[in-house]
């Protein structure tokens, strides 16, 4: 029996002009379409109840309870309901997109039904997050957006001081204390390292999601290829259940890390002068 392992790069299915559409893009488009239709029906249902000043019932009440759970979980990170409400559409959208696209990858036929190009099977559908281009784009979006939100929230110069700590050096020089000056210069170089860490965030976010989902796809392919007969249906079931759990965990990890980045970016850092002033006020109290 031939073993067709999925390649690292997504396979191109057709072109729209000069733009190549891959099978992972088709999966992502299906996830987005499903998410949009679902949101439309939920929105129509909510309007139906709230226009009549009625409490939602049935499935809408169920989703309202899920929303409350999401708000409480985000509150645990932000400790601020205003930030929670602001970040919910971003974090919740990322979570649901990753979760739905991961679950669509577990549908029968994904990765196994397609056409042959020579001796290579080109599947019509491929899990969206097994495409490093997509995971890297989402990671770049999450990290870059956190910087924009941070600049808008606390101001450009205060936010830039988190990385290029010229303000701390100036305050330390004004204090005329050698230890403060030394610490300020050390923190200045640490701030430069923080810029490198921002790039590392994008790399780690994208590779973590890509690696876990792609590894699961390879595992299921190997298990299905090595087993024949009726066992080919029953034996992979525990592994499929494991992949569903991984799909949920990876969606949670990516969205929670995005939330942490947004929260840190919108938290104002204190300079040495502000810390000393705070210490003096505390000692006076």
N, C-alpha and C positions, 0 to 999 in steps of 0.2 A: 504494500500500500504506500502510495506517495505521500510525503509529508510536506504540505505547503504552509510554511511559516509566514506570517505577515511581515512585509518589509518595514524598515524604519520610516521611510517616507510614504505619505499617502499617494495612491495611484490616481492619475488623471483620467477622468471618464469622458469628458468632452470639453469643447472650448466655446466661449461666448466672445466672438471677435478674437483678440489675442490673449484673453484671460482664460486660463485653464481651471476647470471645475473638477475638484477631486472628490472621491467617495466619502471622505471625512467631512467635506463641506456639505454634502447632501444630508448626512446625518445631523450636522449642526443646524441646517435649515429646517429639517423636520422637527428638531427639538424646539427651535424658535417658534415655528408655526404652531406646534402643539401648545406651547406656553402662551402664545398670543390668543389662541382660540379659548383656552381655559380661562385666561384673565378676562376676556370679553364676556363670557357667560357669567362669571362671578360678579363682574361689575353690573351687568344687567339685573342679576338677582338681588344685589345689594340695593340698587336704586328702587327696585320694585317694593322692597320692604320699608326703606327709609322715607320714601315719598309718602307712604301711607302711615308713617310714624309707628311702625310695627317692629318688634324685635325679630331678627332673623331666626329661622327655624331649619331643622333638618341639616342638610349638608353645609349650608351657609353658617349655621351655628358652630359646626365642627371646624370650619376654616377660620372662624373668628377666634375660637379657642387656640388654634395653632398660631394665629397672629399674636395673641397675648403671650404665648410661650416664647415666640421669637423676640418680642419686645422685652420680656423679662431677661432673656439670655443676653441680649445686646446691652441692657441696662447694667448687667453684671460686669461688663467690660468698660463702658463709658462712664458709669455712675452719674449720668446726666440724661434726663428724658428728652431734652431738646436735641442733644446730639444723637440720641437713639432714633428719634423720628426722622432726623436729617439723613442718617446713614442707612436706615432700613431699606429704602428702595435700591441702593447700590449693593449692599451686602446680601439682601434677600434675593435680588435679581441674579447675582453671581451664583449664589447657592442653588437656586432652582434650575438655572441653566446647566450647571455642571451635573447636578443630580439627574435631571431628565435625560441629558445627552448620554450620561453613563448607563442609565437604565435601558435606554434604547439600544445600546450596544449589546445587551443581553437577549434581545429578541431573536427568535429562530431565523436563520438565514443571514444575519449580520456577519459578514466575514467569510461566509461559506457559499453563498449563491452569487454567481456572477458569470463571467465569460473567460475563455482561455485566450491568452495572447502568447502564442507559441506553446511552451510547456508551463506557463505561469498563469495561475488563476487570479483574475482581477475581480474582486467582489464589488457588487453594486453599492453596498453599505459598509462603512468602517466606523468604529466608535470615534466620535469627534475628538476626544481628548487623547487619542493615540497619535494625533498629529501635533508635533512639537511647535509648528507655526501657530496653532490656535492657543496652546497653553502659554507660549511665550507672549503672544499678543495680550491675553488676559492678564498675565503677570505685569507686563509693562503698563497696561491700563490702570491696574490697582495701585502700583507704586507711584506712577506719575500723577494720578488723580489725587493721591494723598498729599503730594507736595502742593498742588494747586489749591486744595481745600485748606491746607495749613497756611499758605500765603494769604488767602482771602480772610481767614478767621483771625489770625494774630498779627498780620501785617508783614510786608516783605522784609524789612530790616531785622525785625525781631526773629522772624523765621530763619533768615540767612545766618543769624548769629548762632544758630544751633550747629552750623557746619563750619563757617568761617568766623571764629570768635574774636573779631577785632574789638568788639565792645568790651569783652572781658579783659583784653590786654590793656586797653585805654584806662579802664577803671583800676586795674592793678598798678599801672604806672603812676596814676594819680595818688594812690595810697602810699607810694614810696616804701612799700614793704617788700624786701627781696623774695620772701617766700611766696607772696601773692603773685609777683611778677613771674617767678619760675613756674608756678602752677598754671598761670594763664597761658604761658608759651607751650607748656605740655598739652594743655587742653586744646590749644590751637591746632597742633599736629594731630591730636586725636580726632578733632572735627574734620580734618582732611581725610582721615581714614573712614569717617562716617560716610563720606561721599562714595567711597569704594564699596562700602557695605550696602548702599542703596542699589548698586548694580548687582551685588550678590543676592539681594532679596529677589530680584526679578529672575535670576538664574535658578535659585533654589525653589521658588514657587512653581516655575514652569516645569523643571525637571522632576520635581516630586510628583506632581499630578500626571505628567506624561509617563514617567517610569512605572508608577503603580498600575495605571490602566493598561498600558502596553504589555506589561509583564503578565497581567491577568489574561489578556487576549492570547498571548503566546501559550500560557498554561492550558487554557481550554482547547486550543488547537492541537496541542500535543496529546492531551488526554483523549480527545475525540479521535485522533488518528491512530492511536495505539490500541484502541478497543474496538472490537467488531461485534456484530450480532445485537441481541437485546441489551447487552451491557453497555452498548454505546449510548443508550438513552438514559439508563438509570445511574450508572456510575458517575457521570459528570455532574449530576444534580447537586451533591454537596459543594462542589467547586463553584457552581453557578451561584449557590446561596452565599458562598464566601465572597464572590465578586460583587454581589448586590450589597453586602455589608461594606466592602471596600469602596464601592461607589458612593455610599452615604458618608463614610468617614472622610474620604478625600474632598467631597463637596463641603463638609463642615470645616475641615482644616483650612482649605483655601479661603473660604469666606470669613472665618474667624481671624486668620492672619491679616486679611484685608481690613477687617474692622480694627484690629490692633494698630495697624499702620495709620489708619485715619484718626484714631484716638490720640496716638502719640503726636501726630503732626499738628493737631489742633490744641495741644497742651503747651502753654507758654513756658519756656525755660527761663529760670532765674539767672541773672548775672551775679558776679561776685558782690557788686555793690548792693544789689537787692537782697542777697542772702545775709550780708552783714547787717543791713538795716532791719531785716526780719529778726535776726538774732538779738539785736539791741532791744527791739520792742518786746520780744519774748522775755528777756531778762528783766526788763522794767516791770512787766506784769507779774 
